[in-house]
Amino acid sequence: MTSLDIALESARQLSLAEKEMLIEILRKQTIEERRKEIAGQVKEAETLYASGKITSSSSEHILGELHDSLNEPDED
C-alpha cells in the first residue's frame, strides 16, 4: 500500500467536517509551497540577470523567438 493509499484510507474515516478541514489545510499548504517555489525561481532569475547570463528583451522579440521555434522541424 502506498503512502497515498494510506492517507486516503485515513481520510475516509474522518467526519465530513474533518474532511472539509483537511481539504482547506491541504489547499493552504499547497498554495504556500507554490509561493516558495515561485520565489525560488524569481531569486534564480534575478541572480542570472545580475550575472549577465540572461538579459531583458521585448515581448515582441520573445514571442517571435517562440513562434520561430514552433516552426522548426523536430530533431528526433
PyMOL Python script that loads the backbone (N, CA, C, O; Angstrom):
from pymol import cmd

cmd.read_pdbstr("""\
ATOM      1  N   MET A   1       0.852  -1.176   0.000  1.00  0.00           N
ATOM      2  CA  MET A   1       0.000   0.000   0.000  1.00  0.00           C
ATOM      3  C   MET A   1       0.900   1.242   0.000  1.00  0.00           C
ATOM      4  O   MET A   1       1.840   1.327   0.791  1.00  0.00           O
ATOM      5  N   THR A   2       0.615   2.199  -0.881  1.00  0.00           N
ATOM      6  CA  THR A   2       1.421   3.413  -0.976  1.00  0.00           C
ATOM      7  C   THR A   2       1.041   4.408   0.111  1.00  0.00           C
ATOM      8  O   THR A   2       0.005   4.269   0.761  1.00  0.00           O
ATOM      9  N   SER A   3       1.878   5.399   0.297  1.00  0.00           N
ATOM     10  CA  SER A   3       1.593   6.455   1.273  1.00  0.00           C
ATOM     11  C   SER A   3       0.277   7.147   0.940  1.00  0.00           C
ATOM     12  O   SER A   3      -0.501   7.483   1.833  1.00  0.00           O
ATOM     13  N   LEU A   4       0.034   7.358  -0.353  1.00  0.00           N
ATOM     14  CA  LEU A   4      -1.219   7.996  -0.761  1.00  0.00           C
ATOM     15  C   LEU A   4      -2.417   7.126  -0.396  1.00  0.00           C
ATOM     16  O   LEU A   4      -3.430   7.630   0.088  1.00  0.00           O
ATOM     17  N   ASP A   5      -2.303   5.845  -0.623  1.00  0.00           N
ATOM     18  CA  ASP A   5      -3.387   4.921  -0.258  1.00  0.00           C
ATOM     19  C   ASP A   5      -3.669   4.982   1.240  1.00  0.00           C
ATOM     20  O   ASP A   5      -4.825   5.003   1.665  1.00  0.00           O
ATOM     21  N   ILE A   6      -2.608   5.010   2.028  1.00  0.00           N
ATOM     22  CA  ILE A   6      -2.763   5.083   3.484  1.00  0.00           C
ATOM     23  C   ILE A   6      -3.445   6.388   3.880  1.00  0.00           C
ATOM     24  O   ILE A   6      -4.342   6.398   4.722  1.00  0.00           O
ATOM     25  N   ALA A   7      -3.007   7.502   3.259  1.00  0.00           N
ATOM     26  CA  ALA A   7      -3.602   8.801   3.564  1.00  0.00           C
ATOM     27  C   ALA A   7      -5.080   8.831   3.181  1.00  0.00           C
ATOM     28  O   ALA A   7      -5.910   9.346   3.929  1.00  0.00           O
ATOM     29  N   LEU A   8      -5.402   8.281   2.023  1.00  0.00           N
ATOM     30  CA  LEU A   8      -6.801   8.256   1.584  1.00  0.00           C
ATOM     31  C   LEU A   8      -7.658   7.396   2.502  1.00  0.00           C
ATOM     32  O   LEU A   8      -8.788   7.758   2.828  1.00  0.00           O
ATOM     33  N   GLU A   9      -7.122   6.270   2.912  1.00  0.00           N
ATOM     34  CA  GLU A   9      -7.867   5.403   3.826  1.00  0.00           C
ATOM     35  C   GLU A   9      -8.113   6.121   5.151  1.00  0.00           C
ATOM     36  O   GLU A   9      -9.205   6.031   5.713  1.00  0.00           O
ATOM     37  N   SER A  10      -7.123   6.820   5.641  1.00  0.00           N
ATOM     38  CA  SER A  10      -7.285   7.591   6.881  1.00  0.00           C
ATOM     39  C   SER A  10      -8.327   8.687   6.698  1.00  0.00           C
ATOM     40  O   SER A  10      -9.152   8.922   7.582  1.00  0.00           O
ATOM     41  N   ALA A  11      -8.286   9.361   5.540  1.00  0.00           N
ATOM     42  CA  ALA A  11      -9.233  10.444   5.272  1.00  0.00           C
ATOM     43  C   ALA A  11     -10.665   9.919   5.191  1.00  0.00           C
ATOM     44  O   ALA A  11     -11.599  10.608   5.603  1.00  0.00           O
ATOM     45  N   ARG A  12     -10.845   8.718   4.669  1.00  0.00           N
ATOM     46  CA  ARG A  12     -12.187   8.137   4.570  1.00  0.00           C
ATOM     47  C   ARG A  12     -12.840   7.962   5.942  1.00  0.00           C
ATOM     48  O   ARG A  12     -14.065   7.967   6.064  1.00  0.00           O
ATOM     49  N   GLN A  13     -12.016   7.809   6.955  1.00  0.00           N
ATOM     50  CA  GLN A  13     -12.531   7.577   8.300  1.00  0.00           C
ATOM     51  C   GLN A  13     -12.898   8.872   9.031  1.00  0.00           C
ATOM     52  O   GLN A  13     -13.458   8.825  10.126  1.00  0.00           O
ATOM     53  N   LEU A  14     -12.590  10.017   8.439  1.00  0.00           N
ATOM     54  CA  LEU A  14     -12.893  11.303   9.070  1.00  0.00           C
ATOM     55  C   LEU A  14     -14.359  11.655   8.880  1.00  0.00           C
ATOM     56  O   LEU A  14     -15.017  11.177   7.956  1.00  0.00           O
ATOM     57  N   SER A  15     -14.854  12.502   9.774  1.00  0.00           N
ATOM     58  CA  SER A  15     -16.210  13.028   9.601  1.00  0.00           C
ATOM     59  C   SER A  15     -16.199  14.030   8.447  1.00  0.00           C
ATOM     60  O   SER A  15     -15.135  14.455   7.997  1.00  0.00           O
ATOM     61  N   LEU A  16     -17.368  14.399   7.980  1.00  0.00           N
ATOM     62  CA  LEU A  16     -17.476  15.355   6.884  1.00  0.00           C
ATOM     63  C   LEU A  16     -16.783  16.669   7.250  1.00  0.00           C
ATOM     64  O   LEU A  16     -16.049  17.226   6.433  1.00  0.00           O
ATOM     65  N   ALA A  17     -17.005  17.164   8.456  1.00  0.00           N
ATOM     66  CA  ALA A  17     -16.387  18.425   8.889  1.00  0.00           C
ATOM     67  C   ALA A  17     -14.867  18.297   8.911  1.00  0.00           C
ATOM     68  O   ALA A  17     -14.160  19.225   8.520  1.00  0.00           O
ATOM     69  N   GLU A  18     -14.367  17.159   9.364  1.00  0.00           N
ATOM     70  CA  GLU A  18     -12.916  16.940   9.405  1.00  0.00           C
ATOM     71  C   GLU A  18     -12.337  16.846   7.997  1.00  0.00           C
ATOM     72  O   GLU A  18     -11.237  17.337   7.741  1.00  0.00           O
ATOM     73  N   LYS A  19     -13.080  16.214   7.080  1.00  0.00           N
ATOM     74  CA  LYS A  19     -12.638  16.129   5.687  1.00  0.00           C
ATOM     75  C   LYS A  19     -12.551  17.525   5.073  1.00  0.00           C
ATOM     76  O   LYS A  19     -11.596  17.844   4.365  1.00  0.00           O
ATOM     77  N   GLU A  20     -13.566  18.356   5.354  1.00  0.00           N
ATOM     78  CA  GLU A  20     -13.548  19.721   4.820  1.00  0.00           C
ATOM     79  C   GLU A  20     -12.378  20.516   5.398  1.00  0.00           C
ATOM     80  O   GLU A  20     -11.742  21.295   4.688  1.00  0.00           O
ATOM     81  N   MET A  21     -12.095  20.320   6.679  1.00  0.00           N
ATOM     82  CA  MET A  21     -10.980  20.991   7.320  1.00  0.00           C
ATOM     83  C   MET A  21      -9.659  20.521   6.712  1.00  0.00           C
ATOM     84  O   MET A  21      -8.765  21.330   6.461  1.00  0.00           O
ATOM     85  N   LEU A  22      -9.537  19.217   6.476  1.00  0.00           N
ATOM     86  CA  LEU A  22      -8.336  18.658   5.866  1.00  0.00           C
ATOM     87  C   LEU A  22      -8.124  19.232   4.468  1.00  0.00           C
ATOM     88  O   LEU A  22      -7.003  19.590   4.106  1.00  0.00           O
ATOM     89  N   ILE A  23      -9.179  19.318   3.696  1.00  0.00           N
ATOM     90  CA  ILE A  23      -9.095  19.884   2.346  1.00  0.00           C
ATOM     91  C   ILE A  23      -8.592  21.315   2.406  1.00  0.00           C
ATOM     92  O   ILE A  23      -7.718  21.696   1.627  1.00  0.00           O
ATOM     93  N   GLU A  24      -9.127  22.106   3.314  1.00  0.00           N
ATOM     94  CA  GLU A  24      -8.723  23.509   3.452  1.00  0.00           C
ATOM     95  C   GLU A  24      -7.256  23.618   3.872  1.00  0.00           C
ATOM     96  O   GLU A  24      -6.523  24.456   3.347  1.00  0.00           O
ATOM     97  N   ILE A  25      -6.826  22.784   4.809  1.00  0.00           N
ATOM     98  CA  ILE A  25      -5.428  22.789   5.253  1.00  0.00           C
ATOM     99  C   ILE A  25      -4.510  22.416   4.097  1.00  0.00           C
ATOM    100  O   ILE A  25      -3.493  23.074   3.877  1.00  0.00           O
ATOM    101  N   LEU A  26      -4.856  21.376   3.363  1.00  0.00           N
ATOM    102  CA  LEU A  26      -4.039  20.948   2.225  1.00  0.00           C
ATOM    103  C   LEU A  26      -3.990  22.017   1.136  1.00  0.00           C
ATOM    104  O   LEU A  26      -2.949  22.236   0.516  1.00  0.00           O
ATOM    105  N   ARG A  27      -5.117  22.675   0.910  1.00  0.00           N
ATOM    106  CA  ARG A  27      -5.169  23.744  -0.097  1.00  0.00           C
ATOM    107  C   ARG A  27      -4.218  24.869   0.291  1.00  0.00           C
ATOM    108  O   ARG A  27      -3.459  25.356  -0.546  1.00  0.00           O
ATOM    109  N   LYS A  28      -4.254  25.286   1.555  1.00  0.00           N
ATOM    110  CA  LYS A  28      -3.386  26.377   2.013  1.00  0.00           C
ATOM    111  C   LYS A  28      -1.919  25.970   1.975  1.00  0.00           C
ATOM    112  O   LYS A  28      -1.061  26.773   1.608  1.00  0.00           O
ATOM    113  N   GLN A  29      -1.626  24.735   2.351  1.00  0.00           N
ATOM    114  CA  GLN A  29      -0.245  24.252   2.311  1.00  0.00           C
ATOM    115  C   GLN A  29       0.269  24.200   0.874  1.00  0.00           C
ATOM    116  O   GLN A  29       1.425  24.530   0.607  1.00  0.00           O
ATOM    117  N   THR A  30      -0.587  23.788  -0.035  1.00  0.00           N
ATOM    118  CA  THR A  30      -0.206  23.715  -1.441  1.00  0.00           C
ATOM    119  C   THR A  30       0.078  25.106  -1.986  1.00  0.00           C
ATOM    120  O   THR A  30       1.050  25.305  -2.714  1.00  0.00           O
ATOM    121  N   ILE A  31      -0.761  26.060  -1.637  1.00  0.00           N
ATOM    122  CA  ILE A  31      -0.542  27.442  -2.070  1.00  0.00           C
ATOM    123  C   ILE A  31       0.792  27.961  -1.535  1.00  0.00           C
ATOM    124  O   ILE A  31       1.551  28.588  -2.274  1.00  0.00           O
ATOM    125  N   GLU A  32       1.078  27.708  -0.278  1.00  0.00           N
ATOM    126  CA  GLU A  32       2.322  28.174   0.325  1.00  0.00           C
ATOM    127  C   GLU A  32       3.536  27.501  -0.331  1.00  0.00           C
ATOM    128  O   GLU A  32       4.542  28.165  -0.578  1.00  0.00           O
ATOM    129  N   GLU A  33       3.457  26.211  -0.612  1.00  0.00           N
ATOM    130  CA  GLU A  33       4.556  25.521  -1.289  1.00  0.00           C
ATOM    131  C   GLU A  33       4.788  26.121  -2.673  1.00  0.00           C
ATOM    132  O   GLU A  33       5.930  26.315  -3.088  1.00  0.00           O
ATOM    133  N   ARG A  34       3.709  26.409  -3.376  1.00  0.00           N
ATOM    134  CA  ARG A  34       3.831  27.000  -4.717  1.00  0.00           C
ATOM    135  C   ARG A  34       4.457  28.382  -4.629  1.00  0.00           C
ATOM    136  O   ARG A  34       5.291  28.736  -5.462  1.00  0.00           O
ATOM    137  N   ARG A  35       4.061  29.180  -3.617  1.00  0.00           N
ATOM    138  CA  ARG A  35       4.655  30.510  -3.431  1.00  0.00           C
ATOM    139  C   ARG A  35       6.161  30.404  -3.231  1.00  0.00           C
ATOM    140  O   ARG A  35       6.927  31.165  -3.823  1.00  0.00           O
ATOM    141  N   LYS A  36       6.581  29.464  -2.398  1.00  0.00           N
ATOM    142  CA  LYS A  36       8.011  29.273  -2.145  1.00  0.00           C
ATOM    143  C   LYS A  36       8.740  28.855  -3.416  1.00  0.00           C
ATOM    144  O   LYS A  36       9.852  29.311  -3.682  1.00  0.00           O
ATOM    145  N   GLU A  37       8.113  27.994  -4.190  1.00  0.00           N
ATOM    146  CA  GLU A  37       8.710  27.546  -5.449  1.00  0.00           C
ATOM    147  C   GLU A  37       8.892  28.725  -6.400  1.00  0.00           C
ATOM    148  O   GLU A  37       9.948  28.875  -7.014  1.00  0.00           O
ATOM    149  N   ILE A  38       7.867  29.556  -6.520  1.00  0.00           N
ATOM    150  CA  ILE A  38       7.935  30.724  -7.393  1.00  0.00           C
ATOM    151  C   ILE A  38       8.999  31.699  -6.892  1.00  0.00           C
ATOM    152  O   ILE A  38       9.759  32.247  -7.690  1.00  0.00           O
ATOM    153  N   ALA A  39       9.060  31.919  -5.577  1.00  0.00           N
ATOM    154  CA  ALA A  39      10.065  32.819  -5.004  1.00  0.00           C
ATOM    155  C   ALA A  39      11.470  32.322  -5.326  1.00  0.00           C
ATOM    156  O   ALA A  39      12.354  33.122  -5.634  1.00  0.00           O
ATOM    157  N   GLY A  40      11.680  31.024  -5.259  1.00  0.00           N
ATOM    158  CA  GLY A  40      12.976  30.455  -5.609  1.00  0.00           C
ATOM    159  C   GLY A  40      13.316  30.678  -7.073  1.00  0.00           C
ATOM    160  O   GLY A  40      14.463  30.975  -7.406  1.00  0.00           O
ATOM    161  N   GLN A  41      12.339  30.538  -7.939  1.00  0.00           N
ATOM    162  CA  GLN A  41      12.555  30.761  -9.365  1.00  0.00           C
ATOM    163  C   GLN A  41      12.874  32.226  -9.644  1.00  0.00           C
ATOM    164  O   GLN A  41      13.705  32.535 -10.498  1.00  0.00           O
ATOM    165  N   VAL A  42      12.211  33.123  -8.922  1.00  0.00           N
ATOM    166  CA  VAL A  42      12.470  34.559  -9.085  1.00  0.00           C
ATOM    167  C   VAL A  42      13.894  34.879  -8.639  1.00  0.00           C
ATOM    168  O   VAL A  42      14.612  35.599  -9.332  1.00  0.00           O
ATOM    169  N   LYS A  43      14.309  34.346  -7.482  1.00  0.00           N
ATOM    170  CA  LYS A  43      15.679  34.584  -6.999  1.00  0.00           C
ATOM    171  C   LYS A  43      16.704  34.073  -8.011  1.00  0.00           C
ATOM    172  O   LYS A  43      17.701  34.741  -8.287  1.00  0.00           O
ATOM    173  N   GLU A  44      16.453  32.892  -8.557  1.00  0.00           N
ATOM    174  CA  GLU A  44      17.369  32.332  -9.547  1.00  0.00           C
ATOM    175  C   GLU A  44      17.443  33.224 -10.776  1.00  0.00           C
ATOM    176  O   GLU A  44      18.531  33.477 -11.294  1.00  0.00           O
ATOM    177  N   ALA A  45      16.302  33.702 -11.246  1.00  0.00           N
ATOM    178  CA  ALA A  45      16.279  34.582 -12.414  1.00  0.00           C
ATOM    179  C   ALA A  45      16.993  35.892 -12.118  1.00  0.00           C
ATOM    180  O   ALA A  45      17.719  36.403 -12.971  1.00  0.00           O
ATOM    181  N   GLU A  46      16.801  36.444 -10.926  1.00  0.00           N
ATOM    182  CA  GLU A  46      17.485  37.680 -10.547  1.00  0.00           C
ATOM    183  C   GLU A  46      18.995  37.479 -10.521  1.00  0.00           C
ATOM    184  O   GLU A  46      19.746  38.346 -10.968  1.00  0.00           O
ATOM    185  N   THR A  47      19.442  36.342 -10.002  1.00  0.00           N
ATOM    186  CA  THR A  47      20.874  36.028  -9.953  1.00  0.00           C
ATOM    187  C   THR A  47      21.437  35.897 -11.360  1.00  0.00           C
ATOM    188  O   THR A  47      22.506  36.434 -11.652  1.00  0.00           O
ATOM    189  N   LEU A  48      20.735  35.196 -12.227  1.00  0.00           N
ATOM    190  CA  LEU A  48      21.178  35.037 -13.615  1.00  0.00           C
ATOM    191  C   LEU A  48      21.217  36.380 -14.332  1.00  0.00           C
ATOM    192  O   LEU A  48      22.140  36.651 -15.101  1.00  0.00           O
ATOM    193  N   TYR A  49      20.221  37.215 -14.082  1.00  0.00           N
ATOM    194  CA  TYR A  49      20.167  38.530 -14.712  1.00  0.00           C
ATOM    195  C   TYR A  49      21.323  39.392 -14.218  1.00  0.00           C
ATOM    196  O   TYR A  49      21.988  40.050 -15.018  1.00  0.00           O
ATOM    197  N   ALA A  50      21.571  39.395 -12.899  1.00  0.00           N
ATOM    198  CA  ALA A  50      22.646  40.195 -12.310  1.00  0.00           C
ATOM    199  C   ALA A  50      24.015  39.754 -12.816  1.00  0.00           C
ATOM    200  O   ALA A  50      24.921  40.576 -12.956  1.00  0.00           O
ATOM    201  N   SER A  51      24.169  38.460 -13.092  1.00  0.00           N
ATOM    202  CA  SER A  51      25.451  37.944 -13.570  1.00  0.00           C
ATOM    203  C   SER A  51      25.606  38.088 -15.081  1.00  0.00           C
ATOM    204  O   SER A  51      26.666  37.782 -15.628  1.00  0.00           O
ATOM    205  N   GLY A  52      24.563  38.549 -15.753  1.00  0.00           N
ATOM    206  CA  GLY A  52      24.628  38.742 -17.196  1.00  0.00           C
ATOM    207  C   GLY A  52      24.359  37.492 -18.009  1.00  0.00           C
ATOM    208  O   GLY A  52      24.502  37.503 -19.232  1.00  0.00           O
ATOM    209  N   LYS A  53      23.971  36.419 -17.347  1.00  0.00           N
ATOM    210  CA  LYS A  53      23.711  35.166 -18.067  1.00  0.00           C
ATOM    211  C   LYS A  53      22.397  35.206 -18.832  1.00  0.00           C
ATOM    212  O   LYS A  53      22.206  34.450 -19.785  1.00  0.00           O
ATOM    213  N   ILE A  54      21.490  36.087 -18.418  1.00  0.00           N
ATOM    214  CA  ILE A  54      20.263  36.339 -19.175  1.00  0.00           C
ATOM    215  C   ILE A  54      20.081  37.846 -19.264  1.00  0.00           C
ATOM    216  O   ILE A  54      20.576  38.588 -18.415  1.00  0.00           O
ATOM    217  N   THR A  55      19.388  38.289 -20.268  1.00  0.00           N
ATOM    218  CA  THR A  55      19.144  39.716 -20.451  1.00  0.00           C
ATOM    219  C   THR A  55      17.662  39.960 -20.671  1.00  0.00           C
ATOM    220  O   THR A  55      16.894  39.037 -20.944  1.00  0.00           O
ATOM    221  N   SER A  56      17.283  41.209 -20.548  1.00  0.00           N
ATOM    222  CA  SER A  56      15.884  41.547 -20.791  1.00  0.00           C
ATOM    223  C   SER A  56      15.655  41.635 -22.297  1.00  0.00           C
ATOM    224  O   SER A  56      16.591  41.815 -23.076  1.00  0.00           O
ATOM    225  N   SER A  57      14.410  41.507 -22.682  1.00  0.00           N
ATOM    226  CA  SER A  57      14.046  41.549 -24.086  1.00  0.00           C
ATOM    227  C   SER A  57      12.594  41.986 -24.194  1.00  0.00           C
ATOM    228  O   SER A  57      11.822  41.856 -23.244  1.00  0.00           O
ATOM    229  N   SER A  58      12.235  42.501 -25.351  1.00  0.00           N
ATOM    230  CA  SER A  58      10.845  42.932 -25.539  1.00  0.00           C
ATOM    231  C   SER A  58       9.941  41.710 -25.702  1.00  0.00           C
ATOM    232  O   SER A  58      10.386  40.635 -26.103  1.00  0.00           O
ATOM    233  N   SER A  59       8.693  41.900 -25.387  1.00  0.00           N
ATOM    234  CA  SER A  59       7.742  40.793 -25.532  1.00  0.00           C
ATOM    235  C   SER A  59       7.610  40.388 -27.002  1.00  0.00           C
ATOM    236  O   SER A  59       7.420  39.211 -27.310  1.00  0.00           O
ATOM    237  N   GLU A  60       7.710  41.366 -27.908  1.00  0.00           N
ATOM    238  CA  GLU A  60       7.621  41.052 -29.330  1.00  0.00           C
ATOM    239  C   GLU A  60       8.763  40.135 -29.752  1.00  0.00           C
ATOM    240  O   GLU A  60       8.560  39.188 -30.511  1.00  0.00           O
ATOM    241  N   HIS A  61       9.974  40.426 -29.251  1.00  0.00           N
ATOM    242  CA  HIS A  61      11.134  39.598 -29.580  1.00  0.00           C
ATOM    243  C   HIS A  61      10.971  38.175 -29.043  1.00  0.00           C
ATOM    244  O   HIS A  61      11.244  37.199 -29.742  1.00  0.00           O
ATOM    245  N   ILE A  62      10.527  38.078 -27.803  1.00  0.00           N
ATOM    246  CA  ILE A  62      10.343  36.763 -27.173  1.00  0.00           C
ATOM    247  C   ILE A  62       9.277  35.961 -27.912  1.00  0.00           C
ATOM    248  O   ILE A  62       9.460  34.774 -28.181  1.00  0.00           O
ATOM    249  N   LEU A  63       8.169  36.611 -28.238  1.00  0.00           N
ATOM    250  CA  LEU A  63       7.106  35.911 -28.965  1.00  0.00           C
ATOM    251  C   LEU A  63       7.578  35.494 -30.357  1.00  0.00           C
ATOM    252  O   LEU A  63       7.196  34.436 -30.856  1.00  0.00           O
ATOM    253  N   GLY A  64       8.407  36.329 -30.979  1.00  0.00           N
ATOM    254  CA  GLY A  64       8.950  35.981 -32.285  1.00  0.00           C
ATOM    255  C   GLY A  64       9.844  34.750 -32.209  1.00  0.00           C
ATOM    256  O   GLY A  64       9.767  33.864 -33.060  1.00  0.00           O
ATOM    257  N   GLU A  65      10.698  34.699 -31.179  1.00  0.00           N
ATOM    258  CA  GLU A  65      11.553  33.531 -30.994  1.00  0.00           C
ATOM    259  C   GLU A  65      10.723  32.275 -30.727  1.00  0.00           C
ATOM    260  O   GLU A  65      11.018  31.200 -31.249  1.00  0.00           O
ATOM    261  N   LEU A  66       9.687  32.427 -29.909  1.00  0.00           N
ATOM    262  CA  LEU A  66       8.815  31.293 -29.625  1.00  0.00           C
ATOM    263  C   LEU A  66       8.128  30.824 -30.903  1.00  0.00           C
ATOM    264  O   LEU A  66       8.067  29.625 -31.176  1.00  0.00           O
ATOM    265  N   HIS A  67       7.619  31.756 -31.672  1.00  0.00           N
ATOM    266  CA  HIS A  67       6.954  31.416 -32.928  1.00  0.00           C
ATOM    267  C   HIS A  67       7.922  30.690 -33.867  1.00  0.00           C
ATOM    268  O   HIS A  67       7.572  29.681 -34.479  1.00  0.00           O
ATOM    269  N   ASP A  68       9.145  31.221 -33.969  1.00  0.00           N
ATOM    270  CA  ASP A  68      10.149  30.583 -34.835  1.00  0.00           C
ATOM    271  C   ASP A  68      10.464  29.167 -34.368  1.00  0.00           C
ATOM    272  O   ASP A  68      10.596  28.255 -35.184  1.00  0.00           O
ATOM    273  N   SER A  69      10.585  28.983 -33.050  1.00  0.00           N
ATOM    274  CA  SER A  69      10.930  27.656 -32.532  1.00  0.00           C
ATOM    275  C   SER A  69       9.807  26.654 -32.786  1.00  0.00           C
ATOM    276  O   SER A  69      10.068  25.463 -32.957  1.00  0.00           O
ATOM    277  N   LEU A  70       8.576  27.120 -32.812  1.00  0.00           N
ATOM    278  CA  LEU A  70       7.451  26.228 -33.075  1.00  0.00           C
ATOM    279  C   LEU A  70       7.410  25.797 -34.533  1.00  0.00           C
ATOM    280  O   LEU A  70       6.851  24.751 -34.865  1.00  0.00           O
ATOM    281  N   ASN A  71       8.000  26.603 -35.397  1.00  0.00           N
ATOM    282  CA  ASN A  71       8.007  26.286 -36.839  1.00  0.00           C
ATOM    283  C   ASN A  71       9.205  25.457 -37.255  1.00  0.00           C
ATOM    284  O   ASN A  71       9.275  25.005 -38.398  1.00  0.00           O
ATOM    285  N   GLU A  72      10.171  25.244 -36.328  1.00  0.00           N
ATOM    286  CA  GLU A  72      11.339  24.433 -36.654  1.00  0.00           C
ATOM    287  C   GLU A  72      10.953  22.949 -36.617  1.00  0.00           C
ATOM    288  O   GLU A  72      10.166  22.529 -35.768  1.00  0.00           O
ATOM    289  N   PRO A  73      11.515  22.154 -37.550  1.00  0.00           N
ATOM    290  CA  PRO A  73      11.213  20.709 -37.523  1.00  0.00           C
ATOM    291  C   PRO A  73      11.833  20.047 -36.295  1.00  0.00           C
ATOM    292  O   PRO A  73      12.886  20.464 -35.813  1.00  0.00           O
ATOM    293  N   ASP A  74      11.173  19.025 -35.805  1.00  0.00           N
ATOM    294  CA  ASP A  74      11.701  18.262 -34.675  1.00  0.00           C
ATOM    295  C   ASP A  74      12.995  17.584 -35.066  1.00  0.00           C
ATOM    296  O   ASP A  74      13.183  17.191 -36.218  1.00  0.00           O
ATOM    297  N   GLU A  75      13.907  17.446 -34.075  1.00  0.00           N
ATOM    298  CA  GLU A  75      15.192  16.804 -34.339  1.00  0.00           C
ATOM    299  C   GLU A  75      15.215  15.383 -33.782  1.00  0.00           C
ATOM    300  O   GLU A  75      16.216  14.980 -33.189  1.00  0.00           O
ATOM    301  N   ASP A  76      14.164  14.632 -33.951  1.00  0.00           N
ATOM    302  CA  ASP A  76      14.099  13.249 -33.435  1.00  0.00           C
ATOM    303  C   ASP A  76      14.870  12.341 -34.253  1.00  0.00           C
ATOM    304  O   ASP A  76      14.925  11.145 -33.965  1.00  0.00           O
TER     305      ASP A  76
END
""", "prot")
cmd.dss("prot")
cmd.show_as("cartoon", "prot")
cmd.util.cbc("prot")
cmd.orient("prot")
